[in-house]
Amino acid sequence: MEMDQKIMNNRSRSAALGMLWVLSVAQAAAPPAAAPSTVSSDYVIGPGDSLQIFVWRSPELTATVPVRPDGKISTPLVEDMPAVGKTPSQLARDIEKVLAVYVKQPQVNVIVTVPASVFSQIRVIGQVMHAAPVAYREGMTVMDCVLAVGGLTNFAAGNRARLVRTIDGKQYELPVKLDALLNHGDMSQNLPVRPGDVLVVPESRF
């Protein structure tokens, strides 16, 4: 009876060790877990952003790097890679091209972990309580920006506000009636904002 119990215990230990070995192999084969992105897929990288560069099956090449003032990043085997003006997926493809010289079929994933550049902000200026840049997040609207800066001053001409947006180097102005939005609930004025927008709130004319 005692012998049978020892055999059962040995079998249990062997099964447990086998399971641990399978798990370790599976974890080694899996790509590194990417940090959650705080930006949309069409986000444009700018100076000051912090990026996580994941290279599947090459943990020694995975790194967290800042975008330097000159607009470039440096990672293992990839030096002075231009990053500003690219989306995360565009930068990942460019890094793959360089790594292909050293790594067979590299797979790269770029995550913007800290969007800190002006490309990721909405600037709110004029007659607001605390004029300041507001960090962009996906789904943000004009109302979110106004609330983030403490609302309008008593001297604001809310219905003459405008959202200034640059598209392909050209500036466009979108009129926004903030008084109608904030005081009368006109949600048609709650326009979505984009990174790089400038919300201008002029002063009332007495």
C-alpha positions in Angstrom: 0.0 0.0 0.0 2.8 2.4 0.9 4.6 1.5 -2.3 1.5 2.3 -4.4 1.2 5.7 -2.7 4.8 6.5 -3.5 4.2 5.6 -7.2 1.2 7.8 -7.3 3.1 10.7 -5.8 5.9 10.3 -8.3 3.4 10.3 -11.1 1.8 13.4 -9.8 5.1 15.2 -9.6 6.1 14.1 -13.1 2.8 15.4 -14.5 3.2 18.7 -12.8 6.7 19.1 -14.1 5.5 18.3 -17.6 2.8 20.9 -17.4 5.3 23.5 -16.2 7.6 22.7 -19.1 4.7 23.1 -21.6 3.8 26.4 -20.1 7.3 27.7 -20.2 7.7 26.7 -23.9 4.4 28.4 -24.7 5.4 31.6 -23.0 8.8 31.6 -24.7 7.1 31.3 -28.1 4.5 34.0 -27.5 5.2 37.6 -28.6 5.9 40.0 -25.8 2.8 41.6 -24.2 2.3 45.1 -25.6 1.3 47.9 -23.3 -2.1 49.4 -24.0 -2.1 52.2 -26.5 -3.4 55.6 -25.4 -3.9 56.9 -28.9 -5.8 56.1 -32.1 -4.2 54.1 -34.9 -3.8 57.2 -37.1 -2.0 59.1 -34.4 0.9 61.1 -35.8 4.1 60.7 -33.7 5.8 64.0 -32.5 8.8 65.1 -30.5 8.6 64.3 -26.8 6.4 61.2 -27.2 7.4 58.0 -25.5 7.3 54.8 -27.6 7.6 51.1 -26.8 9.2 49.2 -29.7 8.3 45.4 -29.5 10.3 43.0 -31.7 8.6 39.6 -31.7 11.0 36.7 -30.7 13.8 39.2 -30.1 13.4 40.6 -26.6 16.9 42.0 -26.7 15.8 44.3 -29.4 12.6 45.5 -27.6 13.0 48.9 -26.0 11.2 52.0 -24.6 12.5 55.1 -26.2 11.7 58.8 -26.4 11.3 60.8 -29.6 14.1 63.2 -29.5 13.8 66.9 -30.3 15.4 66.2 -33.7 12.4 63.9 -34.4 14.4 60.7 -34.4 14.7 57.6 -32.2 17.4 55.0 -31.5 16.9 51.4 -30.6 19.3 48.4 -30.7 20.5 47.9 -34.3 18.4 50.9 -35.4 20.1 54.3 -35.0 18.7 57.7 -35.8 15.4 56.5 -37.3 13.1 59.4 -38.2 9.8 59.0 -36.3 8.1 62.4 -36.3 5.2 62.7 -38.8 4.7 58.9 -39.0 1.9 56.8 -37.5 2.9 53.9 -35.2 2.3 51.3 -38.0 4.4 53.3 -40.5 7.3 53.6 -38.1 7.0 49.8 -37.3 7.3 49.0 -41.0 10.4 51.3 -41.4 12.1 49.6 -38.4 11.3 46.2 -39.9 13.2 47.2 -43.1 16.3 48.0 -41.2 16.1 45.0 -38.9 15.7 42.7 -41.9 19.4 42.9 -42.4 20.0 41.3 -39.0 16.8 39.4 -38.2 14.9 37.0 -40.4 11.4 38.3 -41.0 11.2 40.8 -38.1 7.8 41.6 -36.7 7.7 45.0 -35.0 4.9 46.7 -33.0 5.1 50.3 -32.0 3.0 51.6 -29.1 2.7 55.2 -28.1 2.7 55.0 -24.3 3.1 58.7 -23.5 1.7 61.1 -26.1 3.4 64.4 -25.1 4.1 66.3 -28.3 2.0 69.2 -29.6 0.7 66.8 -32.2 -1.2 65.0 -29.4 -2.7 68.1 -27.8 -5.6 70.5 -28.3 -4.7 74.1 -27.4 -7.5 76.1 -25.9 -6.9 79.9 -26.0 -8.8 83.1 -25.4 -11.5 83.7 -22.9 -11.4 80.5 -20.8 -10.6 80.1 -17.2 -7.3 78.4 -17.6 -5.9 78.6 -21.2 -3.8 75.6 -21.6 -3.0 72.6 -23.9 -5.3 69.6 -23.3 -4.0 66.1 -23.8 -5.9 64.4 -26.6 -7.7 61.1 -26.1 -9.8 59.2 -28.6 -13.4 60.4 -28.8 -12.7 63.8 -27.3 -15.0 66.6 -28.2 -15.2 70.4 -27.9 -17.1 70.2 -24.6 -14.4 67.9 -23.1 -11.8 70.6 -23.9 -13.8 73.5 -22.5 -14.5 71.6 -19.2 -10.8 70.6 -19.0 -9.8 74.3 -18.9 -12.5 75.3 -16.3 -15.1 76.7 -18.6 -15.6 80.1 -20.2 -14.9 83.5 -18.5 -17.7 86.1 -18.1 -16.2 88.0 -21.0 -16.3 85.2 -23.5 -18.2 85.4 -26.8 -18.9 81.7 -26.8 -21.1 81.7 -29.9 -18.2 83.2 -31.9 -15.7 80.5 -31.0 -13.9 78.6 -33.7 -11.9 75.4 -34.0 -8.8 75.9 -36.1 -7.6 72.7 -37.8 -4.6 72.2 -40.1 -5.1 69.6 -42.9 -2.2 69.0 -45.4 -0.6 72.3 -44.4 -3.7 74.4 -44.9 -5.7 75.9 -42.0 -9.5 75.6 -41.8 -11.8 77.3 -39.3 -14.9 75.5 -38.0 -17.4 77.8 -36.2 -18.6 76.5 -32.8 -21.4 78.1 -30.8 -20.2 77.3 -27.3 -23.0 79.3 -25.6 -25.6 77.2 -27.4 -23.8 74.1 -26.4 -23.1 74.8 -22.8 -26.1 76.8 -21.8 -28.8 75.4 -24.1 -27.6 71.8 -24.7 -27.3 72.1 -28.5 -25.2 69.0 -29.0 -24.9 69.7 -32.7 -22.2 72.1 -31.6 -20.2 69.5 -29.7 -17.8 68.9 -32.5 -15.2 66.1 -32.3 -11.6 67.4 -32.0 -8.4 66.1 -33.4 -4.8 66.2 -32.2 -3.3 69.5 -33.1 -6.6 71.5 -33.1 -6.7 75.0 -31.6 -10.0 76.1 -29.9 -10.2 79.9 -30.0 -12.7 81.7 -27.7 -12.9 85.4 -28.5 -13.8 88.3 -26.1 -17.3 89.8 -26.2 -17.9 93.1 -27.9 -19.6 95.5 -25.6 
